[in-house]
Amino acid sequence: EDPLRRWAEERAVLRSDHQGLERTVRQSRDDLAALRLDLEVKGQRILLPGAGLPWFLTVFGRDMLITAYQTLVGGPMLAHGALLALARLQGRRCDDFTDEEPGKILHEVRSGELTRTGVKPYTPYYGTADATQLWLILLSEYWRWTHDEETVQFLRDNAIAALHWIDNYGDRDGDGYVEY
């Protein structure tokens, strides 16, 4: 089974008298297909949007979440994949080198030589102030568009951990705003 073919078959299709608009939508779909990452997360094959071209194609939390949110109108597959993949890699402990904290959603993952040898912290790196909130927004919008209660229930503990991160690690001075 080819996930890209399935995604292309399940996506929304735009038909218009305006050829420029149809070309733009078709090119956008093709560009998204070129950026896709096909991964297996907890035994399930998922598609998610990657970022970092032209130098590398990898997982970037914020970029993936915004792209998945913006493409929900065309189908939920990228949002579903992004939610599952980022939940799988959600922070579990405190690590000053990688900026990992319990409940925090990652910033990026890299696999270069400096990362493999432990010189760089990208295995994954959690140094972002916005990916956790964006993950919660995407989860909410995914449910609004799909009513997929099974996935949302599956991610319930991840959502609670994300909310805990916002309140206890993100808002260090208790003023109601996440610090960076």
Buried (B, 14 or more C-beta within 10 A) or exposed (E): EEBEEBBBEEBEEBEEEEEEEBEEBEEBBEEBBEBBBBBEBEEEEBBBBBBBEEEEBBBBBBBBBBBBBBBBEBBBBBBBBBBBBBBEBBBEEEEEEBBBBBBBBBBBBBEEEEBEEEEBBBBBBBBBEBBBBBBBBBBEBBBEBBEBEEBBEBBEEBBEBBBBBBEEBBBEEEEEEBEE
